[in-house]
Amino acid sequence: MPDSSQSALRELVEKALFAGVGAAALTRERIEELAEELGRRGGVPVTDAREAIEEVVGRWRGDATRLGERASTSLTSIFRELGLVTRREYEELELRLAQLEHRLRLLERGPAE
């Protein structure tokens, strides 16, 4: 496939996906349906359309993952600045407190009991 038609196909795929098809939620079956439709409408082989769709979807999924990681890191630093703790840290503190309370009760009872 020449470069210009591949570029045009890529643009067509991106527009179709932007138009309402959630890339992260695309199933294998839906990708196949979209490739067949683009093949019919765009006059390109279905395999080329499928490859272009999978490339765009893969790129979007990677971008979504990286965006999620960045958001998580940003939120974590904001929570730290606000003095908030994670659930794991809270549960660790609860456990330590329970252990200290238990030790204190043992000390209050004395050695003979």
Buried (B, 14 or more C-beta within 10 A) or exposed (E): EEEEEBEBBBEBBBEBBEEEBEBEEBEEEBBBEBBEEBBEEBEBEBEBBBBBBBEBBEEBEEEEEEEEEEEEEEEEEEEEEEEEEEEEEEEEEEEEEEEEEEEEEEEEEEEEE
